[in-house]
Amino acid sequence: MCTLTWLHHGQGYELLFNRDEKRTRAPARPPQVRERAGRSWIAPSDPDGGGTWIGVNEFGLCVALLNGYLPRDAEEREWVTRGELVDGLLDARTQEEARVRLSKRHLERYRSFSIVAVGPLGPALVASWDLNALTFDARHAGHPPICSSSLDPTGATVARRELFARMAAQRGSIDAELLERFHRSHEPERGPWSPCMHRDNAQTQSLTHVRVAADKVELHYTHGAPCEGALQVALELPRAAVR
């Protein structure tokens, strides 16, 4: 189960991502600055599967992964970790470059997923793989949260989107403070449907807050459920021009 929201402003945006995982999963490694082919990005890493589920690079491109949880994902096959796909896109300069790279990948050994690529301008790119076809969609900021859930994908998405709409209506607008409150929320109650998720065998394992401005890129990472007062890590990069 994961939840993603974002909001564009000026030359940048704010993006928040709750990563929900089983309690038995190994703790993620905290974010680090990484580099490949002369391009830099910030990302945590997954010691179980490898790769990462989220990162943002010097060009202000953020790439995030939400698992698909289709029935065929449970088949006994030699699957490849989906986190490898995100890691492979984090040196892309633009959403279009990320789209072209994904289009060329052979995805037959990957479970279902949605990969969201958000840049400083324009709508987000959502790439969805259903084990048969890869499709692309454009989503504008302020749309309902993008969610995934292993317990009940439909129920979790409906509950969280209703909460988001209610909070936005009460506030009268959508801003960074609203996104932060939403991702830390236990409404309608502390449990499997709340954005800060808690159930017997799983919970929100981290909250990532990406800030992209005209001159810099920041990633703020809360290890553990945000309600538990976990230690925060903050890293930044100077923003590079796309040439």
Residue pairs with C-beta under 8 A, 6 or more apart in sequence:
1 20
1 147
1 148
1 149
1 150
1 151
1 156
1 192
1 197
1 202
2 17
2 18
2 19
2 20
2 53
2 66
2 67
2 147
2 148
3 17
3 18
3 20
3 145
3 146
3 147
3 160
3 183
3 195
4 15
4 16
4 17
4 18
4 64
4 66
4 116
4 145
4 146
4 147
5 15
5 16
5 145
5 146
5 164
5 179
5 182
5 183
6 13
6 14
6 15
6 16
6 62
6 118
6 124
6 141
6 179
7 13
7 14
7 15
7 141
7 142
7 174
7 175
7 176
7 179
8 120
8 121
8 141
9 176
10 213
10 214
11 120
11 121
11 213
11 214
12 60
12 120
12 211
12 212
12 213
12 214
13 60
13 118
13 120
13 141
13 210
13 212
14 176
14 179
14 209
14 210
14 211
14 212
15 56
15 62
15 64
15 118
15 209
15 210
15 212
16 179
16 180
16 182
16 183
16 207
16 208
16 209
16 210
17 53
17 54
17 64
17 207
17 208
17 210
18 183
18 195
18 196
18 197
18 204
18 206
18 207
18 226
19 28
19 53
19 54
19 204
19 205
19 206
19 207
19 208
20 149
20 197
20 202
20 203
20 204
20 205
21 202
21 203
21 205
22 201
22 202
23 201
23 202
23 203
24 201
25 48
25 205
26 47
26 48
27 47
27 205
27 223
28 44
28 45
28 46
28 47
28 205
28 206
28 223
29 44
29 45
29 46
29 47
30 44
30 221
30 223
30 233
31 42
31 43
31 44
31 219
31 221
31 233
31 235
32 42
32 43
32 44
32 45
32 235
33 40
33 41
33 42
33 235
33 237
34 40
34 41
34 42
34 43
34 55
34 90
35 41
36 90
36 91
37 91
39 57
39 58
39 59
39 91
39 93
40 57
40 58
40 237
41 55
41 56
41 57
41 58
41 90
41 91
41 237
42 55
42 56
42 57
42 217
42 219
42 235
42 236
42 237
43 52
43 54
43 55
43 56
43 86
43 87
43 90
43 219
44 52
44 53
44 54
44 55
44 206
44 208
44 221
45 51
45 52
46 52
46 53
46 81
46 83
49 81
49 82
49 83
50 81
50 83
50 84
50 87
51 81
51 82
51 83
51 84
51 85
51 86
51 87
52 65
52 83
52 86
52 87
52 90
53 64
53 65
53 83
53 86
54 62
54 63
54 64
54 65
54 86
54 208
54 210
55 62
55 63
55 86
55 87
55 90
55 219
56 62
56 63
56 210
56 212
56 217
56 219
57 90
57 91
57 92
57 217
57 237
58 217
58 237
58 238
58 239
58 240
59 93
59 94
59 119
59 239
59 240
59 241
59 242
60 119
60 120
60 212
60 217
60 239
61 90
61 92
61 93
61 94
61 95
61 98
61 117
61 118
61 119
62 117
62 118
62 119
62 210
62 212
63 86
63 89
63 90
63 92
63 98
63 115
63 116
63 117
64 86
64 115
64 116
64 118
65 82
65 83
65 85
65 86
65 113
65 114
65 115
65 116
66 113
66 114
66 115
66 116
66 146
66 147
66 148
67 73
67 82
67 111
67 112
67 113
67 148
67 150
68 111
68 112
68 113
68 114
68 128
68 129
68 130
68 148
69 112
69 148
69 149
69 150
69 153
70 111
70 112
70 130
70 131
72 112
72 131
73 111
73 112
73 131
77 109
78 109
79 109
79 110
79 111
80 109
80 110
82 110
82 111
82 113
85 102
85 105
85 110
85 113
85 115
86 115
88 101
89 98
89 101
89 102
89 115
89 117
92 98
92 101
92 117
93 242
94 119
94 242
95 117
95 118
95 119
95 122
95 124
95 125
98 117
98 125
98 127
99 117
99 125
99 127
99 136
102 115
102 127
102 134
103 134
107 129
107 134
110 129
111 131
112 128
112 129
112 130
112 131
113 128
113 129
114 126
114 127
114 128
114 129
114 146
114 148
115 126
115 127
116 124
116 125
116 126
116 127
116 139
116 146
117 124
117 125
117 127
118 124
118 125
120 212
122 138
123 138
123 139
123 140
123 141
124 138
124 139
124 140
124 141
125 136
125 137
125 138
126 136
126 137
126 138
126 139
126 146
127 134
127 135
127 136
128 134
128 135
128 136
128 137
139 146
142 174
144 161
144 164
144 165
145 157
145 160
145 161
145 164
145 182
145 195
147 153
147 156
147 157
147 160
147 161
148 156
148 157
149 155
149 156
149 157
149 192
150 202
151 192
151 199
151 202
152 192
155 193
156 192
156 193
159 188
159 193
160 193
160 195
163 182
163 185
163 187
163 188
163 194
163 195
164 182
167 178
167 181
167 182
167 185
168 174
168 178
171 178
180 209
182 195
183 195
183 196
183 207
183 226
184 195
184 196
184 207
184 226
184 227
185 194
185 195
185 196
186 194
186 196
186 198
186 227
187 194
188 194
190 196
190 198
191 197
191 198
191 199
192 198
192 199
195 204
196 204
196 207
196 225
196 226
196 227
197 203
197 204
197 225
198 204
198 225
203 225
204 224
204 225
204 226
205 223
205 224
205 225
206 221
206 222
206 223
206 224
207 221
207 222
207 225
207 226
208 219
208 220
208 221
208 222
209 219
209 220
209 221
209 222
210 217
210 218
210 219
210 220
211 217
211 218
211 219
211 220
212 218
212 239
213 239
214 239
215 238
215 239
216 236
216 237
216 238
216 239
217 236
217 237
217 238
217 239
218 234
218 235
218 236
219 234
219 235
219 236
220 232
220 233
220 234
221 232
221 233
221 234
221 235
222 230
222 231
222 232
223 230
223 231
223 232
223 233
224 230
